[in-house]
Amino acid sequence: MQKLALIGDIGGTNARFALTDLTAAAPRILQEQTFTDAGFHSLGDAARHYLESTNARPARGALAVASPIEGDDITLTNRDWSFNRAKLQQALGLQDLQLINDFAAIAWAAPHLAASDRVAVHGTLATPPAGPVTLIGAGTGLGVALLTGSTEQGWHVVPTEGGHASFAPIDDEERKLAAWLGVRHGRVSTERLLSGHGLSNIDACLRGIDPTVAPAAQADSRRSKDVVDAALAGETDAVHALRRFCRIYGAVAGDAALLHGANTVMIAGGVVLHFLDFFRASEFMTAFTAKGRHADYMRRMAVQVITHPNPGLLGAAVAVRC
């Protein structure tokens, strides 16, 4: 007999919900649905809508949310949703509700990803990946997490807010980007460049758009999707911006791997999947390994892109079993 639990992956743009069977031998995602956050006033409204649409009455739940998890009161980092864990648990009729950081969920999923759920950028696709594993990914924001341990000894996930670390430019063009973003935002975090809006920022700066004017007021401002589409069509300015995005991504991922002492780096988030071939052929690995005396050390790391459609949901399905 099935024993169902509610799982969810709540980001700054979309809320994904599903069920998982706690009696199954391995974590599985069942009856998945994706909602646009803007369609609901709150996380509770979205979750109730999902449960009503599936007619499910789970006793337990695990939600991965784009926020630090500190106590019961949660505010999403890139979405104006706030909630209290205990009140949400009661409203959904759950006996237990576990909250985890959205990138921690991807880290929990990593040991359960098949080779077919990943694409190699450098090195091999060991299953499970060799730990420690750095998880990093540009989506609505920039997520970073650390996975340590092994299948034999057990895995341990360390959530972080590494995407909000300060951006460290390494050449004149990146110093120009940092100055431009400093005018617009004040402090310049890495997320200002490596995220959905980050590529748009890079493109705007390199095309000489005034940083003091809000993007919505600029007729020539381009969304990141527009930049990607133009780059894949061969437009010179867009290719330049996307190449710089990939190079910065490599430098930042390499820094995170050094800090974590990683053997494997796994790239998640929806942005790169829109231009995966371009990404693999870019200067990402050049920047990733450009760590001076530690260049050979960096080359020994496996680097891969997660292509599983919903690793956050899979990670929530793993976490709800713990």
C-alpha positions as CSV (number, residue, x, y, z in Angstrom):
1,M,0.0,0.0,0.0
2,Q,1.3,3.4,-0.9
3,K,2.2,5.9,1.8
4,L,2.3,9.3,0.0
5,A,4.2,12.4,1.0
6,L,3.9,15.9,-0.5
7,I,7.1,17.3,-2.0
8,G,7.8,20.7,-3.5
9,D,10.5,22.8,-5.1
10,I,9.6,26.5,-4.6
11,G,11.7,29.0,-6.6
12,G,11.6,32.6,-7.4
13,T,9.6,32.0,-10.6
14,N,7.9,28.6,-10.4
15,A,6.4,26.4,-7.7
16,R,6.7,22.7,-8.5
17,F,4.7,20.1,-6.5
18,A,4.5,16.3,-6.6
19,L,3.9,13.3,-4.4
20,T,6.3,10.5,-3.5
21,D,5.7,7.0,-2.2
22,L,7.6,6.4,1.0
23,T,7.1,2.7,0.7
24,A,8.9,2.5,-2.7
25,A,12.5,1.1,-2.8
26,A,13.8,4.4,-4.3
27,P,12.6,8.0,-4.2
28,R,10.2,8.7,-7.1
29,I,8.3,11.7,-8.3
30,L,4.6,11.2,-8.8
31,Q,1.8,13.5,-10.2
32,E,4.1,16.4,-10.8
33,Q,2.6,19.9,-11.5
34,T,4.3,23.2,-12.0
35,F,2.6,26.6,-11.3
36,T,3.8,30.1,-11.9
37,D,4.3,31.8,-8.6
38,A,2.5,34.9,-9.9
39,G,-0.7,32.9,-10.1
40,F,-1.1,32.6,-6.4
41,H,-1.0,35.0,-3.4
42,S,1.0,32.7,-1.2
43,L,2.8,29.4,-1.0
44,G,0.0,28.0,1.0
45,D,-2.6,28.8,-1.7
46,A,-0.4,27.1,-4.4
47,A,0.1,24.0,-2.2
48,R,-3.6,23.7,-1.3
49,H,-4.5,24.0,-5.0
50,Y,-2.1,21.2,-5.8
51,L,-3.5,18.9,-3.1
52,E,-7.1,19.6,-4.1
53,S,-6.3,18.9,-7.8
54,T,-4.8,15.5,-6.9
55,N,-7.2,14.7,-4.1
56,A,-4.2,13.6,-2.1
57,R,-4.1,13.6,1.7
58,P,-0.5,13.0,2.6
59,A,0.6,13.0,6.2
60,R,4.2,14.2,5.6
61,G,5.8,16.8,3.4
62,A,9.1,18.3,2.4
63,L,9.4,21.6,0.6
64,A,12.6,23.0,-1.0
65,V,12.5,26.8,-0.9
66,A,14.7,29.5,-2.3
67,S,15.7,30.9,1.1
68,P,17.9,30.3,4.1
69,I,16.1,28.0,6.5
70,E,16.3,29.7,10.0
71,G,13.5,28.9,12.3
72,D,9.8,28.7,11.4
73,D,9.4,32.1,9.7
74,I,10.6,32.0,6.1
75,T,10.8,34.7,3.4
76,L,11.8,33.7,-0.1
77,T,14.9,35.5,-1.4
78,N,13.6,36.2,-4.9
79,R,9.9,36.2,-4.4
80,D,7.6,38.2,-2.1
81,W,6.2,35.2,-0.3
82,S,6.5,34.8,3.4
83,F,5.1,32.0,5.6
84,N,5.4,30.3,8.9
85,R,6.3,26.6,8.8
86,A,4.0,25.5,11.7
87,K,1.0,27.4,10.3
88,L,1.6,26.1,6.8
89,Q,1.8,22.5,8.1
90,Q,-1.5,23.0,9.9
91,A,-3.2,24.6,6.9
92,L,-2.1,21.6,4.6
93,G,-3.2,19.0,7.1
94,L,0.2,17.5,7.5
95,Q,1.6,15.7,10.6
96,D,5.1,16.8,9.7
97,L,6.5,19.4,7.3
98,Q,10.2,19.6,6.6
99,L,11.8,22.7,4.9
100,I,15.1,22.6,3.1
101,N,17.0,25.1,1.1
102,D,16.4,24.7,-2.7
103,F,20.0,24.0,-3.5
104,A,20.3,21.7,-0.5
105,A,17.6,19.7,-2.2
106,I,19.6,19.4,-5.4
107,A,22.5,18.2,-3.3
108,W,20.3,15.5,-1.7
109,A,19.4,14.5,-5.3
110,A,22.9,14.2,-6.6
111,P,23.8,10.7,-5.4
112,H,20.5,9.4,-7.0
113,L,21.1,10.9,-10.4
114,A,21.8,8.4,-13.2
115,A,24.5,9.1,-15.8
116,S,21.7,9.9,-18.2
117,D,20.6,12.7,-15.9
118,R,24.0,14.5,-16.4
119,V,26.2,15.8,-19.2
120,A,30.0,15.9,-18.8
121,V,31.8,19.1,-19.3
122,H,35.1,17.7,-18.0
123,G,36.0,14.3,-16.7
124,T,33.8,11.3,-16.2
125,L,30.2,10.7,-15.0
126,A,30.8,8.5,-11.9
127,T,27.7,7.2,-10.3
128,P,27.4,8.3,-7.5
129,P,29.6,11.3,-7.9
130,A,32.9,11.4,-6.0
131,G,32.6,13.6,-3.0
132,P,33.0,16.3,-1.8
133,V,30.6,17.7,-4.4
134,T,30.1,21.4,-5.1
135,L,26.6,22.2,-6.4
136,I,26.2,25.5,-8.2
137,G,23.5,26.8,-10.5
138,A,22.2,30.0,-12.1
139,G,18.5,30.2,-12.2
140,T,16.3,33.0,-10.9
141,G,19.2,33.5,-8.5
142,L,22.5,31.7,-7.9
143,G,22.5,28.7,-5.7
144,V,25.5,27.0,-4.0
145,A,25.6,23.9,-1.8
146,L,28.1,21.3,-0.6
147,L,27.6,17.5,-0.5
148,T,30.0,15.4,1.6
149,G,30.3,11.7,2.4
150,S,29.6,8.6,0.4
151,T,26.9,6.0,-0.3
152,E,28.6,3.6,2.1
153,Q,29.1,6.1,5.0
154,G,26.1,8.3,4.3
155,W,25.8,11.7,2.7
156,H,25.7,15.1,4.4
157,V,24.4,18.3,2.8
158,V,25.6,21.8,3.8
159,P,23.4,24.5,2.5
160,T,25.1,27.9,1.8
161,E,24.3,31.3,0.5
162,G,27.4,31.3,-1.6
163,G,25.6,33.0,-4.5
164,H,25.5,36.2,-2.6
165,A,29.3,36.3,-2.1
166,S,31.0,39.4,-3.5
167,F,31.9,39.4,-7.2
168,A,35.7,39.3,-7.9
169,P,36.5,40.7,-11.3
170,I,39.7,39.3,-13.0
171,D,40.2,41.6,-16.0
172,D,39.4,45.0,-17.3
173,E,36.0,44.0,-18.8
174,E,34.9,42.4,-15.6
175,R,36.0,45.5,-13.7
176,K,33.8,47.5,-16.0
177,L,30.9,45.2,-15.3
178,A,31.5,45.5,-11.5
179,A,31.6,49.3,-11.7
180,W,28.4,49.4,-13.9
181,L,26.6,47.1,-11.4
182,G,27.9,49.1,-8.5
183,V,26.1,52.2,-9.9
184,R,22.9,50.3,-10.3
185,H,22.8,48.1,-7.2
186,G,25.5,49.3,-4.7
187,R,27.1,46.1,-3.5
188,V,27.9,43.6,-6.3
189,S,27.2,40.0,-5.5
190,T,28.0,37.2,-7.9
191,E,24.3,36.6,-8.3
192,R,24.1,40.0,-10.1
193,L,26.0,38.4,-13.0
194,L,25.2,34.7,-12.7
195,S,21.4,34.4,-12.8
196,G,18.5,34.9,-15.2
197,H,18.7,38.7,-14.8
198,G,22.5,38.5,-14.6
199,L,23.0,37.7,-18.3
200,S,20.7,40.7,-19.1
201,N,22.9,42.9,-16.9
202,I,26.1,41.7,-18.7
203,D,24.5,42.4,-22.1
204,A,23.3,45.8,-21.1
205,C,26.6,46.9,-19.7
206,L,28.6,45.7,-22.6
207,R,26.3,47.5,-25.0
208,G,26.7,50.7,-23.2
209,I,23.3,51.1,-21.6
210,D,23.0,53.7,-18.8
211,P,23.1,51.9,-15.4
212,T,21.1,54.7,-13.7
213,V,18.0,54.0,-15.8
214,A,15.8,51.1,-14.7
215,P,15.6,48.2,-17.3
216,A,11.8,48.6,-17.6
217,A,12.3,52.2,-18.8
218,Q,14.8,51.3,-21.5
219,A,13.5,50.4,-24.9
220,D,16.7,48.6,-25.9
221,S,17.0,46.5,-22.7
222,R,17.0,42.8,-23.4
223,R,15.8,39.9,-21.3
224,S,18.3,37.0,-20.8
225,K,16.2,34.8,-23.1
226,D,16.5,37.4,-25.8
227,V,20.3,37.5,-25.4
228,V,20.5,33.7,-25.6
229,D,18.3,33.6,-28.7
230,A,20.4,36.3,-30.4
231,A,23.7,34.6,-29.4
232,L,22.6,31.3,-30.8
233,A,21.6,33.1,-34.0
234,G,25.1,34.6,-34.2
235,E,24.5,38.2,-33.2
236,T,28.0,39.6,-32.3
237,D,27.0,41.6,-29.1
238,A,25.0,38.7,-27.7
239,V,27.7,36.2,-28.4
240,H,30.1,38.5,-26.6
241,A,27.8,38.7,-23.5
242,L,27.1,35.0,-23.4
243,R,30.8,34.1,-23.7
244,R,31.6,36.5,-20.8
245,F,28.7,34.9,-18.7
246,C,30.2,31.5,-19.3
247,R,33.7,32.7,-18.4
248,I,32.5,34.3,-15.1
249,Y,30.6,31.1,-14.4
250,G,33.8,29.1,-14.7
251,A,35.8,31.3,-12.5
252,V,33.1,31.4,-9.8
253,A,32.5,27.6,-9.9
254,G,36.2,27.1,-9.6
255,D,36.4,29.3,-6.6
256,A,33.6,27.4,-4.9
257,A,35.3,24.1,-5.7
258,L,38.5,25.3,-4.1
259,L,36.7,26.5,-1.0
260,H,34.9,23.2,-0.7
261,G,37.9,20.9,-1.6
262,A,35.7,19.3,-4.2
263,N,36.3,16.3,-6.3
264,T,33.1,16.9,-8.4
265,V,31.3,20.0,-9.5
266,M,27.7,19.7,-10.6
267,I,26.0,22.6,-12.3
268,A,22.3,23.0,-12.0
269,G,19.7,25.7,-12.6
270,G,17.7,26.3,-15.7
271,V,19.8,28.9,-17.4
272,V,22.6,26.8,-18.9
273,L,20.2,24.2,-20.3
274,H,19.0,26.8,-22.8
275,F,22.4,26.9,-24.4
276,L,24.2,23.7,-23.3
277,D,26.2,23.1,-26.5
278,F,27.4,26.7,-26.4
279,F,28.3,26.4,-22.7
280,R,30.3,23.2,-23.2
281,A,32.3,24.8,-26.0
282,S,32.8,28.1,-24.1
283,E,35.7,29.3,-22.0
284,F,34.0,28.0,-18.8
285,M,36.7,25.3,-18.2
286,T,39.5,27.8,-19.1
287,A,38.3,30.1,-16.3
288,F,37.5,27.2,-14.0
289,T,41.1,25.8,-14.1
290,A,42.8,29.2,-14.2
291,K,43.8,29.0,-10.5
292,G,47.6,29.6,-10.8
293,R,49.6,26.9,-8.9
294,H,46.4,24.9,-8.4
295,A,45.5,24.5,-12.2
296,D,46.5,20.8,-12.2
297,Y,44.4,20.2,-9.1
298,M,41.4,21.8,-10.8
299,R,41.9,19.7,-13.9
300,R,41.5,16.5,-11.8
301,M,37.9,17.5,-10.9
302,A,34.9,16.1,-12.7
303,V,32.6,18.9,-13.9
304,Q,29.1,18.1,-15.2
305,V,25.7,19.7,-15.9
306,I,22.6,18.2,-14.3
307,T,20.0,17.6,-17.0
308,H,17.4,15.9,-14.8
309,P,14.2,17.9,-15.3
310,N,13.4,18.4,-11.6
311,P,16.4,17.6,-9.3
312,G,14.9,19.8,-6.6
313,L,11.8,17.6,-6.4
314,L,14.0,14.5,-6.4
315,G,16.0,16.0,-3.6
316,A,12.8,16.7,-1.6
317,A,11.7,13.1,-2.2
318,V,15.1,12.0,-0.7
319,A,14.9,14.4,2.2
320,V,11.4,13.5,3.2
321,R,12.6,9.9,3.9
322,C,15.3,11.1,6.3
